[in-house]
């Protein structure tokens, strides 16, 4: 029996979430797709500002657009608001030709909007997480209404990949705002204006966000009238809503994915997460200074056992920041499970005097049952060698508030973290979390890692202009990471989504940070 479309369900009854009535707009016979688009590690619920987004791009891209974007396979870049682009021979000048489009309020989109956005994104005062990643840009020039030229002060092989996440913003709507106040403006959640296939409609606090079809979208009017992004406390709540027919899509944990495998009403979508999960050692906390302590942590953890028992084998051990074979050199230390060696390394480092059995806060934003089980297993393994970690789970905004705090950070509150950072499709994705030039607030180096050899390896890879030498540069980054252990890299796991078979031409890719990528929501339909 096929599930009823949400519009019919809503006509019969109100929705309930966590025992609280969920008021939703009446939709008559309009076509609506509802999903948990911010559920899971690729989401960023309650964030509406793409300049500060560390996730949630699948949803943000329904109404904002970047200049360029990855295809759904995450193996090539294509145009979005830029119809084409060229790069000079010395790779220091990028020229973009823009499409013809209007903002959702009817104003014309042009090159000045691109210049405004990139200047804003390069300005750390705006709260932008892209400031350091765009630091190679020396100037942005709107040479005419349809042309933008970027001039760099040094080559940056990852520039286009970074630009794929920079959503272009309207100068006429935000240009008069004080830069320091933009991040906290209520504009983002009340009257945001984009160029995408859907237009921002409403946000009901902690319940849902709604966008409606843009009748004049350049690639054609969307096939459905609206999209609704429901918020859920955890993936299990979203799974319940999916089974009940309240939503048509959500991210799911691997153990839930197996329960949908033989259900004709649903399609299970599986893919590489392109995210390395890691244990981060806060370098502002002295207990991790000796590399032997970091090595001991690695040897104390049975990564193979965790992958088999808690991931069902659907993950690959990472001995540096990525696992792609062409980026991983031979001869790496694989840090096999060896608790006796871990105890020996701790003794040599003087662990009893450094910290002993004192509790160490282990902070994470992963709030799923699977992540809880993973952390509990690692906690027990570390305890066996004399390292006492105490997991603390918080939501993403709280986590970011702690690790990015600039005034008198409480280092002990995140002496250790369990987190993830994208390692593909461009390997430069891990640079913001590890390069000494990427310390907050300009970058995402939340563990305050300032290892000279590692930063030099990243800089060499980012500045490499010879395609034949590029893989070797990234292999050197991998080798240094493996040797110096700025992070304890664990694995790269698969991720899963489940979609109702009522959906037509629906595309989901388990992309890091939720993308963005060319999923063409204007083509999504529902039977």
C-alpha positions in Angstrom: 0.0 0.0 0.0 1.4 3.4 -1.0 1.8 6.1 1.6 -0.4 9.2 1.1 1.3 12.4 0.2 1.8 14.7 3.1 -0.8 17.2 1.9 -3.5 14.5 2.2 -2.3 13.5 5.6 -2.4 17.0 6.9 -5.9 17.5 5.6 -7.0 14.7 7.9 -5.0 15.4 11.0 -2.4 17.6 12.7 1.2 16.4 13.1 2.7 15.6 16.5 6.3 15.8 17.4 7.6 14.9 20.8 4.1 15.2 22.2 3.8 18.8 21.0 1.3 19.9 18.3 3.2 20.8 15.2 1.3 23.6 13.4 1.8 23.5 9.6 0.4 25.6 6.8 -2.6 24.4 4.9 -1.6 23.1 1.5 -4.9 22.2 -0.2 -3.9 20.2 -3.4 -0.5 21.7 -3.7 2.5 19.3 -4.1 4.7 19.3 -1.0 7.9 17.4 -0.2 8.7 17.2 3.5 12.0 15.9 4.8 14.4 15.9 7.6 17.0 17.6 5.5 19.1 18.8 8.5 19.1 15.4 10.3 22.5 13.8 10.8 26.1 15.0 10.5 25.5 16.7 7.2 22.9 19.1 8.6 23.0 22.3 10.6 19.5 22.8 12.1 18.4 26.3 13.0 21.2 27.9 11.0 20.2 30.2 8.1 23.4 32.1 7.4 25.5 30.3 4.8 28.6 32.4 5.7 28.8 30.6 9.1 27.6 27.2 8.0 29.6 24.2 8.7 26.9 22.0 7.4 23.3 22.1 6.2 24.1 23.0 2.6 21.6 20.6 1.0 18.8 22.7 2.5 20.4 26.1 2.1 21.0 25.5 -1.6 17.3 25.2 -2.2 17.1 29.0 -2.1 20.7 30.2 -2.2 23.2 29.4 -5.0 27.0 29.5 -5.3 29.0 30.5 -8.4 30.1 26.9 -9.1 29.0 23.6 -7.7 29.9 19.9 -7.6 27.9 17.5 -9.6 25.9 14.9 -7.7 28.7 12.3 -8.0 31.1 14.8 -6.4 33.8 14.2 -9.0 33.6 17.4 -11.1 32.6 21.1 -10.8 30.0 22.7 -12.9 28.5 26.1 -13.2 25.7 27.5 -11.0 25.5 31.3 -11.0 28.6 31.3 -13.2 27.8 29.9 -16.6 31.6 29.5 -17.3 35.0 30.4 -16.0 38.6 30.6 -17.1 41.9 30.4 -15.1 45.0 32.2 -16.3 48.1 30.2 -17.2 49.8 31.3 -13.9 46.6 30.3 -12.0 46.5 33.7 -10.3 43.5 35.2 -12.2 40.0 33.6 -12.3 37.3 35.1 -14.6 33.6 34.2 -14.2 30.8 34.8 -16.6 27.5 35.1 -14.8 24.1 33.8 -15.8 21.1 36.1 -16.1 18.9 35.8 -13.0 16.8 37.8 -10.6 16.7 37.8 -6.9 13.5 36.5 -5.3 12.3 40.0 -4.7 12.6 40.8 -8.4 15.9 42.8 -8.3 18.5 41.9 -11.0 21.4 39.6 -9.9 24.8 41.0 -11.2 28.5 41.0 -10.7 28.3 43.6 -7.9 26.4 41.0 -5.8 29.3 38.5 -6.3 31.9 41.1 -5.4 29.9 42.1 -2.3 29.5 38.4 -1.2 33.2 37.5 -1.7 34.4 40.6 0.1 32.0 39.8 2.9 33.1 36.1 3.0 36.8 37.2 3.1 36.1 39.5 6.1 36.4 37.6 9.4 34.5 40.4 11.1 31.3 39.1 9.4 31.7 35.8 11.2 32.5 34.0 7.9 34.1 30.6 8.2 35.6 31.2 4.7 37.9 34.1 5.6 41.1 32.1 5.9 40.2 29.8 3.0 39.7 32.7 0.7 42.8 34.6 1.9 44.7 34.0 -1.4 42.2 36.4 -3.1 43.9 39.8 -3.4 41.0 41.5 -5.2 37.5 41.0 -6.6 36.5 43.2 -9.5 33.1 43.5 -11.2 34.4 44.2 -14.7 30.9 44.5 -16.1 27.4 43.4 -15.1 28.0 39.7 -16.1 31.8 39.4 -15.4 33.7 39.0 -12.2 37.5 38.8 -12.0 39.4 37.4 -9.0 43.1 38.1 -8.6 45.2 36.0 -6.3 48.4 36.8 -4.4 49.4 33.1 -4.5 48.1 30.0 -6.2 45.4 28.0 -4.4 44.5 24.7 -5.9 41.4 24.4 -3.8 39.9 27.8 -4.6 37.0 26.6 -6.8 36.2 23.9 -4.3 35.9 26.5 -1.6 33.8 28.8 -3.8 31.4 25.9 -4.3 30.2 26.5 -0.7 30.1 30.3 -0.8 26.4 31.2 -1.4 26.0 34.5 -3.3 24.1 37.1 -1.3 22.1 40.2 -2.4 24.0 43.5 -2.0 20.8 45.5 -2.2 19.4 43.7 0.9 22.5 43.4 3.0 24.9 46.1 1.7 23.8 48.7 4.3 24.2 46.3 7.3 27.1 46.8 9.7 29.4 43.9 8.9 29.9 43.1 12.5 26.1 42.7 12.9 25.4 40.6 9.8 26.0 37.3 11.5 23.3 37.9 14.1 20.8 39.7 11.8 17.2 38.3 11.9 17.1 38.8 8.1 18.4 35.2 7.6 15.4 33.6 9.3 12.7 36.1 8.4 13.1 37.5 4.9 16.1 35.9 3.3 16.4 36.5 -0.5 18.2 34.1 -2.8 18.3 33.1 -6.5 17.6 29.4 -6.1 14.6 27.4 -7.3 12.7 28.0 -4.1 12.0 31.1 -2.1 12.3 31.4 1.7 8.7 31.5 3.1 8.7 31.0 6.9 10.4 29.5 9.9 8.5 28.2 12.8 10.9 28.1 15.7 12.3 24.6 16.4 9.6 23.0 14.2 10.2 23.5 10.5 11.3 25.8 7.7 9.3 26.3 4.5 10.3 27.4 1.0 8.0 27.8 -1.9 8.5 27.5 -5.7 10.0 30.4 -7.6 7.7 30.8 -10.6 10.5 32.5 -12.6 13.5 30.3 -11.8 15.8 30.3 -14.9 15.9 26.5 -15.1 12.2 26.2 -14.9 9.5 26.4 -12.3 9.9 23.6 -9.7 7.6 20.7 -10.1 6.5 20.8 -6.5 5.0 23.9 -4.8 6.9 23.8 -1.6 9.6 22.1 0.4 9.4 21.7 4.2 12.4 21.0 6.4 11.2 19.4 9.6 13.4 19.5 12.7 13.9 16.4 14.9 15.7 15.9 18.2 17.6 12.9 16.8 17.7 10.5 13.8 15.4 8.0 15.6 12.6 10.6 15.7 13.0 11.3 12.0 12.9 7.6 11.2 9.6 7.3 13.1 8.2 10.2 11.1 9.4 8.6 7.9 7.7 5.3 8.6 4.5 7.2 9.6 4.4 9.0 6.2 4.9 12.5 7.8 8.1 13.0 5.8 9.5 11.6 2.6 13.2 11.6 3.3 15.8 11.6 6.1 19.3 10.6 6.9 19.4 7.4 9.0 22.0 5.5 11.0 23.4 2.3 9.5 21.5 0.0 11.7 18.2 1.7 10.8 19.1 1.6 7.1 19.1 -2.2 7.2 15.5 -2.2 8.4 14.3 -0.4 5.3 16.2 -2.6 2.8 13.4 -4.9 1.9 10.5 -2.4 2.2 9.1 -1.6 -1.2 7.9 1.8 0.1 11.4 3.1 0.5 14.8 3.4 -1.2 18.0 3.2 0.8 20.8 5.4 -0.5 24.3 4.6 0.6 27.6 6.3 -0.2 31.0 7.4 1.1 30.7 10.2 3.6 33.9 11.9 2.5 34.4 12.8 6.2 37.2 11.5 8.4 36.1 11.0 12.0 38.9 11.9 14.4 39.9 12.4 18.0 41.2 15.9 18.3 44.0 16.7 20.8 43.7 20.3 22.1 47.2 21.6 21.8 46.4 24.3 24.4 46.1 21.5 27.0 49.6 20.3 27.9 48.7 16.7 28.4 49.0 15.9 24.7 52.3 17.6 24.1 54.3 14.4 24.0 53.7 12.5 20.8 54.0 9.2 22.7 50.8 10.1 24.5 49.0 10.6 21.2 50.5 7.4 19.9 49.3 5.6 23.0 45.7 6.7 22.3 45.9 5.3 18.8 47.3 1.9 20.0 44.7 1.7 22.7 41.7 1.8 20.3 40.6 -1.3 18.4 39.4 0.5 15.3 38.7 -2.8 13.4 36.5 -4.1 16.2 34.5 -0.9 16.3 34.0 -0.8 12.5 32.8 -4.4 12.4 30.6 -4.3 15.5 29.2 -0.8 15.4 29.4 0.2 11.7 28.6 -3.2 10.3 31.9 -3.1 8.3 30.7 0.0 6.4 33.8 2.1 7.2 37.4 2.2 6.3 40.3 2.8 8.7 42.0 6.2 8.2 45.7 6.5 9.0 45.8 10.1 8.0 43.1 12.7 7.0 41.8 10.7 4.0 41.6 7.2 2.6 41.7 7.7 -1.2 44.4 5.3 -2.5 46.1 7.9 -4.7 46.6 10.2 -1.8 47.9 7.7 0.7 51.6 6.8 0.5 53.1 3.5 1.4 54.8 2.8 4.7 52.4 4.6 7.0 52.2 3.5 10.7 48.9 1.7 10.9 48.8 2.0 14.7 47.5 -1.5 15.3 45.5 -2.3 18.4 48.1 -3.0 21.1 47.1 -1.9 24.7 50.4 -3.2 26.1 52.4 -0.9 23.8 50.0 1.9 24.7 50.7 1.5 28.4 54.5 1.3 27.7 54.3 4.6 25.7 52.4 6.3 28.4 54.9 5.2 31.0 57.8 6.4 28.9 56.1 9.8 28.6 55.4 10.0 32.3 51.6 9.9 32.1 51.1 9.4 35.8 52.8 12.8 36.4 51.2 14.5 33.3 47.6 13.6 34.1 47.3 10.1 35.6 43.6 9.1 36.2 42.3 12.7 36.2 39.1 13.0 34.1 39.5 14.5 30.6 36.4 16.1 29.0 35.7 14.5 25.6 33.4 16.9 23.7 31.3 16.0 20.6 28.3 17.2 18.6 27.5 13.6 17.5 24.2 12.8 19.3 23.2 9.6 17.6 22.9 6.2 19.4 25.7 4.9 17.1 28.0 7.7 18.1 27.2 7.1 21.8 28.1 3.5 21.4 31.4 4.3 19.6 32.4 6.8 22.3 31.5 4.3 25.0 33.6 1.6 23.4 36.6 4.0 23.0 36.1 5.3 26.6 36.4 1.7 27.9 39.5 0.9 25.7 41.3 4.1 26.9 40.4 3.3 30.5 42.2 0.0 30.2 45.5 1.8 29.6 44.9 4.5 32.2 43.4 7.3 30.2 40.1 8.5 31.8 37.9 10.3 29.3 34.4 11.6 30.0 32.2 12.1 27.0 30.0 15.2 26.8 27.4 15.5 24.0 26.1 18.9 23.0 24.3 20.3 20.0 26.1 21.9 17.1 25.6 25.6 18.1 26.8 24.8 21.7 29.8 22.9 20.3 30.8 25.7 18.0 30.3 28.3 20.8 32.8 26.3 22.9 35.5 25.5 20.4 35.5 28.8 18.6 35.3 31.0 21.7 37.8 33.8 21.4 37.8 35.5 24.7 39.3 33.4 27.5 38.5 30.0 26.0 37.9 27.2 28.6 40.4 24.8 27.1 39.6 22.0 29.5 36.0 22.0 28.2 37.3 20.5 25.0 40.6 19.0 25.9 39.6 16.2 23.6 36.9 16.2 20.8 35.3 13.6 18.7 34.4 15.2 15.4 34.6 15.0 11.6 35.9 17.1 8.8 35.4 16.7 5.1 38.3 15.0 3.3 36.8 15.1 -0.2 36.1 15.4 -3.0 39.0 17.9 -2.7 41.6 16.7 -0.1 42.2 20.4 0.7 39.0 20.2 2.8 41.0 19.2 5.8 43.4 22.1 5.5 41.1 24.5 7.6 41.2 22.1 10.5 45.0 21.5 10.6 47.0 24.4 9.1 48.6 26.8 11.6 47.3 29.7 9.5 43.7 28.5 10.0 43.3 29.2 13.8 39.9 30.6 14.8 38.3 33.0 14.1 39.5 32.9 10.5 39.7 29.1 10.2 38.4 25.8 11.7 41.7 24.8 13.4 39.8 24.4 16.7 42.5 22.2 18.2 45.0 25.1 17.8 47.5 22.9 15.9 50.7 24.7 15.0 53.0 22.0 13.6 55.4 23.7 11.2 56.1 20.6 9.1 52.4 20.0 8.7 51.5 23.6 7.8 54.4 23.6 5.2 53.1 20.4 3.7 49.6 21.9 3.3 51.0 25.1 1.9 53.0 23.2 -0.7 50.0 21.1 -1.8 47.7 24.1 -2.0 50.3 26.0 -4.0 51.2 23.2 -6.4 50.5 24.1 -10.1 51.7 20.9 -11.7 48.9 18.4 -11.8 51.4 15.6 -12.1 52.9 16.5 -8.8 49.7 17.3 -6.9 49.1 13.7 -5.6 52.6 13.5 -4.3 52.1 16.7 -2.4 49.0 15.4 -0.7 50.8 12.1 0.1 53.3 14.2 2.0 50.5 15.8 4.0 49.3 12.3 4.8 52.7 11.1 5.8 53.3 14.1 8.2 49.8 13.7 9.7 50.4 10.0 10.3 53.8 10.7 12.0 53.0 13.7 14.1 49.3 12.8 15.0 47.7 16.2 15.3 44.5 14.2 15.3 43.9 10.6 16.1 42.2 9.7 12.8 39.7 6.9 13.1 37.8 6.0 9.9 35.8 7.2 7.0 32.3 5.7 7.2 29.5 5.3 4.8 26.4 7.3 5.3 22.8 6.4 4.5 19.6 8.2 3.5 16.1 6.7 3.1 13.6 8.2 0.6 10.0 7.3 0.0 9.4 5.7 -3.4 6.6 8.3 -3.8 9.5 10.7 -4.7 10.4 11.2 -8.3 13.8 12.4 -9.6 14.9 13.0 -6.0 18.7 13.1 -5.6 20.6 12.7 -2.4 24.4 12.3 -2.0 26.0 11.8 1.5 28.2 14.8 0.9 30.3 16.4 3.6 28.5 19.3 5.2 25.5 18.3 3.2 27.1 19.6 0.0 26.2 21.6 -1.8 26.0 19.7 -5.0 23.8 19.7 -8.1 20.7 17.8 -6.9 18.3 20.0 -9.0 15.5 20.3 -6.5 13.5 22.1 -9.2 13.1 18.6 -10.8 12.0 16.8 -7.6 8.4 15.5 -7.7 6.0 13.5 -5.6 3.3 11.0 -6.8 
